Amino acid sequence: MPPPPRTRRWPRIGTIVMVVIWGWILVRLAPHLGAVFGIESGGELSPSFEATTLDGRPVSSESLRGRVVLVNVWATWCPPCRIEMPLLEAMYQRHRERGLVVLGLSVDTKPADSVRAFLEERKITYPVAIVGDPVIDALGGVTGYPTSFLIDREGRIRHRALGPLAMASFEPAVRRALGP
């Protein structure tokens, strides 16, 4: 008696959904893992930008040259941004004496006084500017909030990552960039 014909088995919909979800997660986590292990994700971009912080001080890519800069693009209406802010502040306090600048770039359309009150309520002391598309475009754009960029002393983006995990994954990268 001949064996029964083989039927082709198609993956179940649940399997396909899980593969897609895991693929999405891995794509999102890759920049974070790269920062931890020293694999750069910033490309060759050396952004050129200018802004004015909420306290009226001008800040530019040129004025920051020679320092390690962690740029964080955020908004007051963004829950993950709110989660990340205390971690940013702690990183700033830990490393500012060694040359780290944390620069918050708010994309809010609210009045500056509203953003200032938001920051004061959370005891955020690093410089923050409200910016528009030209500054965001100079950084290479963002696809979501928060997005963080680690810029080396020569002004080149070394790492970029989306999401509030950036502070945990950027800690080793910041230490490497600051040097011994």
C-alpha positions, 0 to 999 in steps of 0.5 A: 500500500502506498504512503498517504500523500503529503500535505503541505503545512502552512504556518498557523496565523499565531506563529506568523504573528509571533514572528512579526512581533519578535522581528519588530522587537529585535529591530527596535532593540538593535540600537540599544544593544549596539550602544551597550556593546559599542556598535555604532548606530549613528552613521557618519552624520555630524549635525549642524544646529542652533537653538535657544534654551528655555533660559535664553542661552544660545546652544549650537553644535559648534558650541558643544564641540569638544564635549560628549552630548546626549541629545534627547528629543521629547514632548510633554505629552509623551508618557515614555518621555516622562518616564525617561526624564529622571534617568536623564537627569541622573545621568547628567548629574553623574557625568557632567563634571567629566564633560557630558552635556544632556540637551533636551529638545522639546517638540512641544507647541505649547508656550515656553512657560508651560514647558518650563513649569513641566520641567520645574515640577520634575526638577530637571536641570539640564538645558532644554530648548523648544525646537522645530523641524530644522533642528530635528532634520539636522539630527537626521529626523526622528520616527517617534518619541523619545529619541536620543542621540549620543554625539562624540567630542568631534560632533559626530552622532555615535548612537541613536535610539528610540524609546525610554530604554536609551538611558540604560543602554546609553550608560556604557556608551557615555562612559566610553565616549567620556574616556578614562 
